[in-house]
Every structure is written in C-alpha cells, then in structure tokens.
Amino acid sequence: MFTALLVLIYVAFISLGLPDSMLGAGWPVMHTALGVPLAMEGVMSMITMGGTVISSFLSSKLINRFGTGKITFVSVFMTAAALLGISFAPSFIWLCLLCVPLGLGGGTVDAALNNFVALHYKEKHMSWLHCFWGIGATLSPFIMSFFLGGDNPDWRKGYLTVGIIQAALVIIMMVSLPLWKKAEKSDRAAVAEAEKVTHRELFKRPIVRFTLLACFCYCSVEAATGYWGSSYLVGARGADPQTAARFISLFFLGITVGRLAAGFISMKLRGRNMIRLGEAFLLAGILMILQPFELYICMAGIIFVGLGCAPIYPAILHDTPKRVGIGMSQALMGIQMAFAYIGSTFMPPVFGVLSEGAGLWIFPLFILLFTVTLVISSEIAYHIQEKRAEN
C-alpha cells in the first residue's frame, strides 16, 4: 500500500512542478497576444504566490479535517481546472482570476504531501520527491516551447496540454482515495492532537522560529539565484547572455540532479549532516562567484550553488516531526511552506530594488547574507532538538 502511494506521490510532485515554470516560458508571447505590458507577469506571479501562502497557512486545519487523500485530490482538481481555464482565458483579467485557484491548490497539496512523506518514509524519499518536482519544472518549458515554435506560436496549447496532464492525475487521485483512507488510519491519534495546536503556540517555540528562518533564508537564496544569477553574470561580470542563460539552466539542473544524488547520500548521512553538506557547497559556490579573476570559475560557482541547494530543503522538511512531534508536524509543515514561499516571492524583488541603487555586483553578497543566516539558524534549531532529545 505505502509503495503504491509513494509512486503516486512522486507523480503528483511532477505535476506540482509543471505549472511553476509555465508562465515564465510562455509570457514573452502571452503578453503580446493579450496586449499587456511585459511587467504584468509580476502581477500574475504575486497573485499565485499569495494564494499559495494563504493555503499553506490554512493547510493543517484542512488536512486534519478532510485527510491528505481528499485534500490532494481537491488541490490537483483546482490546479487542473485553473490551467485548463487559462488556456481558454479571453483576457488578462481572467488570467489573474484563474491564478487564485492555481495558487490555493499548489500550497495545500505541497504541505500535505511533504508531511505525509516526512511521517511515513525515509529521508532519501524526501530528496527524491523534490527531485521529481524538478523534473516537472524542467519539462513544462519544453512543452511550452514546442507550441511556441513556427509561424503561429500558440501559448494556449501549452497550457491546455499541461492542463490535460493534470486532469488525468485528478482521475488517478480519485481512484486512489481508498488507499489514502487506509494509510491515514494510523495517523488518527496524531490528528486528534494536532487539532488542539494553534499557530500562536507553535510560534512561541524557539525551535520553530529558527526552523522558519532557515526555510525563509534557503528559498531566498534559491529564488534570488534563479532570478538574478544570469543578470549578474551579464551585467557585472561581462558574460554573453546566451552563456549566462545556459549556466542558470545548469543551476536548476544542479538542484534536480543534486537531489537525486542526495537521496543516495542520505542513506549514510542524516538530516543535520545533509544540511551541512549543502551549506558547504553553497559557501564554496558563493566564494567562486565572488572571486574577481576568472569568469568561468564564477559561472561554475552558480552550479555549485545549485548543488548546495539540493539537500537542504528536503532535509529540513523531513525532520519536521522530530522537531515538534508527529501531532504538530502538519501544522509546522504548512507554516514552513508559507515562509518558504514568502522568501521566494519577495526576496528577488527586494534584490532588484537594492541593485538599482548599489549595482548588480552586490548579488553574491546578498545570497551570502542569507546563507550565513541559514547556517546559524539551522545549527541553533538542531542544537535545541538534540538538547530536548537528551532530556
């Protein structure tokens, strides 16, 4: 039963990654076809992320009431309906409206499946789970690019194709609901305990505050590098745009392949050491970016940052039940997702504002600040966790 569910969860995470890179891939054509400025992509992204943050905060109450299986089914249904709706949307306003269910569905299913894996599977499965998200996020630009070629580029067919894939997953989720029911029977005691937990009570715990800071800092580093790494290579280091874009692609590939490798490494190293390994790669990569001599060492540093990102987030999430107990893990998982999305949503624009005044050269210092804070906050959280285990 749990093996079948694991396969299903992996497939669900591929589908979770599919919409995340669709907008960026299609927007150069979409904004022209819709007659709106290029900058309006930010509006759609903010609406989607806003829905994701809200649903992440609410996820524990919804999951405790309805169960992981039903919530996953409804969430995937919402994203499928939103993607299919976007493919037929007559105007930009409709696109913005459809971003609401797209974001709400993404946040809840993310929190639900991450907590289910943290409770029922080994650390390697969490790394591979996030690797499958990377596969989805990598596939969707290729799907979109297939329909943007030729004399009549049609972004709608790209969204329609991904929407159909999501709709097929909705059917699979509906058929699998009995499997989820059986698996969730073992979690009933934890659900009863979780219903008594409030977010305010969780925030009072130092281990929770430092864990949330670590999630925020990690996603700030990943998002800032993904958004601004190419601009830094071109504007501050003199790389040509094509080469810079290629190395940013390798950054995302480094995260995906790194998570595949991290699954095997986690059989020997556990949570705290996996995070330390990732942080070592992050710091090495940032130092390579900072060195002023060789451009290719700088660009290789971008890949090292991607490899460093790979094990950190899955390891933090997998240790959630160990930090606060099984009963409160779903509540903390939802808040972690929310803080992660806040970091990835707001820190790239913050850097954009800072770079306007100071210049793009501050990029490695910007991600270094968040990396150092990540190292400190994760070490303090694990120190508290170990002290509590001793007592």
C-alpha positions in Angstrom: 0.0 0.0 0.0 2.7 2.5 1.0 4.8 1.6 -2.0 1.8 2.4 -4.3 1.2 5.6 -2.5 4.8 6.6 -2.8 4.7 6.2 -6.6 1.5 8.2 -6.7 3.1 11.0 -4.6 6.1 11.1 -6.9 3.8 11.5 -9.9 1.9 14.2 -8.0 5.1 16.2 -7.4 6.0 16.1 -11.1 2.5 17.6 -11.7 3.1 20.1 -8.9 6.3 21.3 -10.7 4.7 21.6 -14.1 2.8 24.9 -13.6 5.6 26.6 -11.8 7.7 27.4 -14.9 4.9 27.6 -17.4 4.3 31.3 -17.1 8.0 32.3 -17.4 8.3 30.2 -20.5 5.2 31.5 -22.3 5.0 35.1 -21.1 7.1 36.6 -23.9 4.4 35.5 -26.4 1.4 35.7 -24.0 1.8 39.4 -23.1 1.9 40.4 -26.8 -1.1 38.3 -27.6 -3.1 39.7 -24.7 -1.9 43.3 -25.3 -0.5 43.9 -21.8 3.0 45.2 -20.7 5.8 42.7 -20.1 5.9 43.7 -16.4 2.3 42.3 -15.8 3.9 38.9 -15.4 4.8 40.0 -11.8 1.1 40.7 -11.1 0.1 37.1 -12.0 3.1 35.7 -10.1 2.2 37.6 -6.9 -1.5 36.5 -7.1 -0.4 32.9 -7.5 2.1 33.1 -4.7 -0.4 35.0 -2.4 -2.8 32.1 -2.8 -0.1 29.6 -2.1 1.0 31.3 1.1 -2.6 31.6 2.4 -3.4 27.9 1.6 -0.1 26.8 3.2 -1.1 28.6 6.5 -4.5 27.0 6.4 -3.4 23.6 5.2 -3.1 21.9 8.7 -6.7 22.6 9.6 -8.0 21.4 6.2 -5.8 18.3 6.1 -6.7 17.4 9.7 -10.4 17.7 8.9 -10.6 16.0 5.5 -7.4 13.9 5.2 -4.4 14.0 2.9 -6.0 12.0 0.1 -9.1 14.2 -0.3 -7.1 17.4 0.0 -4.6 16.2 -2.6 -7.5 15.3 -4.9 -9.2 18.6 -4.5 -6.0 20.6 -4.8 -5.0 18.8 -8.0 -8.5 19.3 -9.3 -8.2 23.1 -8.7 -4.8 23.4 -10.4 -6.1 21.3 -13.4 -9.2 23.5 -13.7 -7.1 26.6 -13.4 -4.6 25.5 -16.1 -7.4 24.5 -18.5 -9.2 27.8 -17.8 -6.0 29.8 -18.6 -5.8 28.0 -21.9 -9.2 29.5 -22.8 -9.0 32.8 -20.9 -10.2 35.7 -23.1 -8.3 38.4 -21.3 -5.6 39.3 -18.8 -8.2 39.8 -16.0 -9.4 36.2 -16.5 -5.8 35.0 -16.2 -5.4 36.9 -12.9 -8.7 35.4 -11.6 -7.5 31.9 -12.5 -4.2 32.4 -10.7 -6.2 32.3 -7.4 -7.2 28.6 -7.6 -3.8 27.8 -9.1 -2.1 29.2 -6.0 -4.5 27.9 -3.5 -4.3 24.4 -4.9 -0.5 24.4 -5.0 0.1 25.4 -1.4 -2.2 22.9 0.2 -1.0 19.8 -1.7 2.6 20.8 -1.2 2.2 20.9 2.6 0.1 17.7 2.6 2.4 15.5 0.6 5.6 16.8 2.3 4.2 16.0 5.7 2.9 12.6 4.6 6.4 11.7 3.3 8.1 13.0 6.5 5.8 10.8 8.6 5.9 7.6 6.6 9.0 7.4 4.5 12.8 7.7 4.8 14.9 10.8 4.2 16.0 9.5 0.8 12.4 9.6 -0.4 12.0 13.2 0.6 15.1 14.1 -1.5 13.7 12.1 -4.5 10.3 13.7 -4.0 11.8 17.2 -4.6 13.8 15.8 -7.5 10.6 14.8 -9.1 9.3 18.4 -8.6 12.4 19.5 -10.5 11.5 17.1 -13.4 8.1 18.7 -13.7 9.5 22.3 -13.5 12.1 21.3 -16.2 9.5 19.6 -18.5 6.9 22.4 -18.8 9.2 24.9 -20.6 9.9 22.2 -23.1 6.2 21.5 -23.6 5.5 25.3 -24.0 8.4 25.7 -26.4 7.0 23.0 -28.6 3.9 25.2 -29.2 5.8 28.5 -29.5 7.8 27.5 -32.5 6.9 28.1 -36.1 5.0 31.0 -37.7 1.9 30.8 -35.4 3.1 30.4 -31.8 0.2 29.3 -29.6 0.8 29.5 -25.8 -2.8 28.3 -25.2 -1.9 24.9 -26.4 0.9 24.7 -24.0 -1.4 25.4 -21.0 -4.0 23.1 -22.5 -1.5 20.2 -22.7 -0.4 20.6 -19.1 -4.0 21.0 -18.0 -4.9 17.7 -19.6 -1.9 16.0 -17.9 -3.2 17.4 -14.6 -6.8 16.3 -15.4 -5.5 12.8 -15.9 -3.9 12.9 -12.5 -7.2 14.1 -11.0 -8.7 10.8 -12.2 -5.8 8.8 -10.7 -6.2 10.6 -7.4 -9.9 9.9 -7.3 -9.4 6.2 -7.9 -6.7 6.0 -5.2 -8.8 7.6 -2.4 -9.4 4.2 -0.7 -5.6 3.7 -0.5 -5.2 7.1 1.3 -8.0 6.2 3.7 -6.2 3.0 4.9 -2.9 4.9 5.3 -4.4 7.7 7.3 -6.0 5.3 9.9 -2.6 5.1 11.6 -2.5 8.9 11.9 -5.8 9.4 13.7 -4.2 9.9 17.2 -1.8 12.5 15.7 -4.7 14.3 14.0 -6.6 14.4 17.3 -3.5 16.0 19.0 -3.0 18.4 16.0 -6.5 19.8 16.2 -5.6 21.3 19.6 -2.5 23.1 18.2 -2.6 26.8 17.3 -0.1 28.7 15.2 0.4 31.1 18.1 1.5 28.2 20.3 4.0 27.0 17.6 5.5 30.4 17.2 6.3 30.5 20.9 8.8 27.7 20.5 12.3 28.8 19.7 13.0 25.7 17.6 10.0 26.7 15.4 11.2 30.3 14.9 14.7 29.2 13.9 13.3 26.5 11.6 11.1 29.0 9.8 14.0 31.4 9.5 16.0 28.6 7.9 13.2 27.9 5.4 12.9 31.6 4.5 16.6 32.0 4.0 17.0 28.9 1.9 14.2 29.8 -0.5 15.5 33.4 -0.7 18.9 32.1 -1.9 17.4 29.7 -4.4 14.9 32.2 -5.8 17.4 35.1 -5.9 20.0 33.0 -7.8 17.4 31.7 -10.3 16.0 35.2 -11.0 19.2 37.3 -10.9 22.1 35.0 -11.5 22.0 35.4 -15.2 21.7 39.2 -14.9 24.7 39.3 -12.6 26.8 37.2 -15.0 26.0 39.6 -17.9 25.8 42.9 -16.1 28.6 42.6 -13.5 31.0 40.0 -15.0 30.7 40.6 -18.7 29.3 37.2 -19.8 27.3 37.0 -23.0 23.6 36.5 -22.5 23.4 33.0 -24.1 26.2 31.6 -22.0 24.7 33.2 -18.8 21.3 31.6 -19.6 22.9 28.3 -20.1 24.6 28.4 -16.7 21.4 29.3 -15.0 19.8 26.3 -16.6 22.7 24.3 -15.2 21.9 25.8 -11.8 18.4 24.3 -11.9 19.8 21.1 -13.3 22.2 21.0 -10.4 19.3 21.2 -7.9 17.5 18.4 -9.6 20.4 16.0 -10.1 21.8 17.0 -6.7 18.5 15.9 -5.1 18.7 12.6 -6.9 22.2 12.1 -5.6 21.2 13.3 -2.1 18.7 10.5 -1.8 21.6 8.0 -2.0 23.9 10.0 0.2 21.2 10.3 2.9 21.4 6.6 3.4 24.8 7.3 5.1 24.4 10.9 6.3 21.3 12.1 8.2 19.4 15.4 8.4 21.9 17.8 10.1 24.9 16.5 8.2 23.0 16.6 4.9 22.2 20.3 5.5 25.8 21.0 6.5 27.0 19.3 3.2 24.6 21.5 1.2 25.8 24.6 3.1 29.4 23.8 2.4 28.7 23.6 -1.3 26.7 26.9 -1.1 29.5 28.7 0.6 32.1 27.3 -1.8 29.9 28.4 -4.8 29.5 31.9 -3.4 33.2 32.2 -2.9 33.7 31.1 -6.5 31.2 33.8 -7.7 32.9 36.4 -5.5 36.5 35.8 -6.9 37.2 38.6 -9.4 39.7 36.8 -11.7 38.1 34.1 -13.9 34.6 34.3 -15.4 34.3 30.5 -15.8 35.1 29.9 -12.1 32.4 32.4 -11.3 29.9 30.6 -13.6 30.9 27.2 -12.1 30.1 28.8 -8.8 26.5 29.1 -9.9 26.4 25.4 -10.5 27.9 24.8 -7.0 25.2 26.9 -5.5 22.6 24.7 -7.3 24.2 21.5 -5.9 24.3 23.1 -2.5 20.7 23.9 -2.6 19.8 20.3 -3.4 19.9 18.6 0.0 19.0 21.4 2.3 15.2 21.9 1.9 14.3 18.2 1.8 16.3 17.6 4.9 14.7 20.4 6.8 11.2 19.2 5.9 11.9 15.6 6.6 13.0 16.4 10.2 9.8 18.3 10.9 8.2 15.5 13.0 11.4 15.2 15.0 11.3 18.9 15.9 7.8 19.2 17.2 6.4 15.7 17.3 4.1 13.8 15.0 0.9 15.6 16.2 2.2 19.1 15.4 4.2 18.3 12.3 1.4 19.1 9.8 0.8 22.5 11.4 4.5 23.3 11.3 4.9 21.9 7.7 2.2 24.3 6.5 3.9 27.3 8.1 7.3 26.2 6.8 5.8 26.1 3.3 4.3 29.6 3.8 7.6 31.1 5.0 9.5 29.4 2.1 7.1 30.9 -0.4 7.4 34.3 1.2 11.1 34.2 0.8 11.0 33.0 -2.8 8.3 35.6 -3.7 9.6 38.8 -2.0 13.4 38.5 -1.9 14.1 38.6 -5.6 12.2 41.9 -6.0 14.0 43.2 -2.9 17.3 42.5 -4.5 16.0 44.2 -7.7 15.4 47.4 -5.7 18.8 47.2 -3.9 20.6 46.5 -7.2 19.1 49.7 -8.8 20.9 51.8 -6.2 24.0 49.7 -5.4 24.6 47.8 -8.7 24.4 44.1 -9.6 27.8 43.4 -8.1 26.1 43.0 -4.7 24.4 39.8 -5.8 26.9 37.3 -4.2 26.9 39.4 -1.0 23.1 39.3 -1.0 22.9 35.5 -1.2 25.9 35.2 1.2 24.0 37.1 3.9 21.0 34.7 3.6 23.4 31.6 3.5 25.2 32.7 6.7 21.8 33.3 8.4 20.7 29.8 7.2 23.8 28.2 8.7 23.3 29.9 12.0 19.5 29.3 12.3 19.7 25.6 11.3 22.5 24.9 13.7 20.6 26.6 16.6 17.4 24.6 15.6 19.3 21.3 15.7 21.1 22.2 18.9 17.7 22.7 20.6 16.4 19.5 19.0 19.3 17.5 20.4 19.1 19.0 23.9 15.4 18.1 24.0 16.2 14.5 22.9 18.7 14.2 25.7 16.1 15.3 28.3 
